[in-house]
Amino acid sequence: MALLRLSGVRAGYGAIEALRGIDLHVEAGEIVTLIGANGAGKTTLMMTICGRPQARAGRIEHEGTDITGWPTHRIMRRGIAQSPEGRRIFPRMTVQENLLMGAAAGADPAAGMARVFDLFPRLAERRRQRGGTLSGGEQQMLAIGRALMAAPRLLLLDEPSLGLAPLIARQIFAAIRTLNRKDGLTVLLVEQNAYQALRLAHRGYVLVNGRITADGTGAELLARSDIQAAYLEGGA
C-alpha cells in the first residue's frame, strides 16, 4: 500500500485548471521529487494534497484512506507536515517560538526540538534570535524544523533551495537525505534545482502544464536527454 496516492486528480482556482488528471504515488521510506517549470502546477499539487484548494475530481489516498475533500487540519493530523514555498516563518517570534508553533497535539516538544537542533545546529545557536533576523538559509532550516516538530511520517517540501546560495542549498539537501536515511522519513519534494533533486530522489515525476509527462527513478530521469535539455543545463 502506498503511503500517498493521487489518482486522476484535478484542481485549480476559479476557471483556471492547474492540475489536469494527476496520477502519482509515494511509498513509505521514499524520497520522491516533482520537477517542472514555473507555473507547471507543482505548488498547487502540494496544496491540493493538504486540502486547499480541494480536488475537483479524482482521489487522494493516505495510507489507503480516501482523504479527498477533507479539511486541512484533519489531513495534517494524519502525520503529514508541509514546509511551504517562501518559508512563511513568523519573523517577530524567536527560533524557539517558531518551532513550538509546529508542535502537533500529542507530540513531545522537547524531543522535537532536540531532533531539529541535532539536524540544524545553527538553529540551536540562534534559538533566542527572532526569525526575521536570520539569513535565508537559516530561515529555510527553521521552516523545515517547524514542520518536523509535528513528528510527521510524510514531509512535503516545496522549493527548499529557492533563493539560497549553492553551498547552503547543498546543506539543505544533505539534511533531507539524513532525515530519510537515518529517520526513515518519507519525503515528497518539489524543487526547481532538478539536478540536485533527482540525485537525491528514489523516484521522480516531471510536471508540464498540469500533467505528468514522465516518471522513473532519479537516475533514469537524469539520464534522459530531453529532461537534461529542459531542466538540467547548468544545474550540475
N, C-alpha and C positions, 0 to 999 in steps of 0.2 A: 504494500500500500504506500503510495506517495505521501510525503508529508504535506505537500501542497500540489493541487492540480487545478488548472484552468481549462475549461472545455468550451470552445465556441463563444468566448466572452466578447461582448460588445459594450462599449461605454463611450461617453462623451459629455459635452457641455452644450445645452441648448440644441441647435440644429447641427452642431459640429460633432461628427462621429470620429473619435480619436482612436478607438480600438475596434477592429473590424474582423472579429472572429478569431480570438487568440486561443491557441492550444499550447500549453506548456506544463511541465511538471518538475518538481524538485523533490528528490529523495532525501531521506534523513541522512545527515552527515556530509552532504554535498555542498560545494560552492558552485552556484550556477550564475553565469554572467549574462546580462542582456545588454547588447550594444546596438547603437543606431545613431543617426544624425540628430541634431536639434529638431524638435517638432515631430519626431517619429512616433511619439506616444509612450515613451519609456516611463516618465514620471506619472502619467495618467494610469498606466498599468499598475504601478506600485500603490497609488492612491486608491484604485478600484479594489485591490486586494484588501485594503484597510476599510473599505465601505463608503468612501466618499471621493468621487462620485460612485453611486451604486451601478452595478452592471445592468444594462438594458436587456441583455439576452445572454444565454449561456449559463455556465455553472462554475462556481468556485468551491472547491472542497479542501478542508484542512483535516488531515488525519482521518479521511473518509467521511467526515461530516460536512454536509452542504451548508456553507455559511453565506451563500448568495443572499443579499438583501439584509443581512444583519447590520445593526448599528456598530459604529466604530468601537465604542467602549467594550462591547460584548466580544468582538473579534480579538481585541488586544488581550482580553482576559484568558484567551486560549494559549498563551505562551508565544505570541507574536509581538515583536517590537520593531519600530522603524526609526532610523536616523535619516531625517529628510534632507532633500536638497536645500542648500543655503544654511544648514546647521540649526538655525532657529533657537539658539540658546537664549537665556534670559540675561541681558547684558548687565543689569544692575544687581543681580544676585552673585554671590561668590561661587567658586567652583563647587564647593561642598553643597551649597544650597541647590545649585543646578542639578547635581547628581541625585539629591534626595527627592527632587521633583519627579524623577524617573522611577522611583521605587514603587513596585506594584504591591497591592494588598497581599499580605501573606509572605512577601519576600523579606529576607533579612538584610536591612540597610547596611549594617556594619560589614557583613560578609560581602555584599555587593560592592561597597566602596573599596574594601581591601582588594578585591579582584580587579577593579578598574585601576587602582593605584599601582598594582603589580604590572599590569599591562602598559600603563602610561605613567611612568614615574614622574614625569614633568608636571602632571596634574597634582600629584601629592605635594610637590614643592610649592604649588600655587593654590592650594586648597582654600585659602582665605582671600584670594585675589578675585576681584569682580570679573565676571565672564567677558564683559565688553572691553577689558584691557588686555586680553590675551591675544597672541598672534593668531593668524588664520589657521595655522596648523594645530595650535593648541585648542582653538575653538572646535576644530573638527574632532580632535581627540575627545573633547568634552561631550560633543553631540553623540559620538559612538558610546562613550562611557555612560551617558544618561540612559541610552537605550538598553545597555547591558544591566542596569540596575533592576530592571524588571525580571531578570533571570529568564530570558526567552529561550525557547527551543528553536525558533526561526527568527533570524535577524534580516530585516530589509534595509539595505544600504543604497541610498540614492546619491550618486555623484560624490563619493567621499574624497576624491582627489581634486575636485574643482577649485581652481584658483590657487593651488598650492605649488610651491617650488618643487622641482623634481626630487630632491633629496627627502623632503618632508612627505611627498606622495609615496615614495618607496617605503618610508617608515609606516605609513598608514596601511599599505598593502601587506607589509610584514606582520602587522598586528592582526589583520584579518586572517592571514594564514595561521598564525598562532592560535587564534580563537577556534579555528576549525580543527587543526591537528591535535592540539592539546586538550581542548574542552569538548570537542565533537560538535561544536555549534554549526547548525545548518544556516547557510547564507544565500540570499538572493541579492545579487549585486547589479545595479545599474551604473554604467560607467562609460564616459567618453574616451578615456585612455584605454582603447581597445587592446593594445599590445600587452600592457601590464595586467589588465583584467582577464584576458584569455590565458595568459601564462599562469595565472592564479587558479583559474576555474577547472573544475572537473568537466563541466559541460557548458555550452553557451548557446544563445539564440541571437539571431540578427532580426531587428525590427525595422521595417521600412513602411512609412505611411500607414501605421496602424496594423500591419500584417507581419507575421513571422515569415521570413523568406529563406532562412537557412538555420540549421541547428547541427550540433555534433559536439565532440569533445573539444576542449580548448585547443589542443594540438591540431586537430583536424581543421578547425576554423582558421587558425593561424597560418596553416599551410596553403590555404586556398588563394589563388591569385586574384580573384575578384574581390575578396574581402581585404587582401593586402592593399589593392589599389584604392578601395573606397575608404578604408578606415585606419590603415597601419602605416602609411607613409610618414616617416619622421617620428613614429611612435616609439621605436626602439631607443 
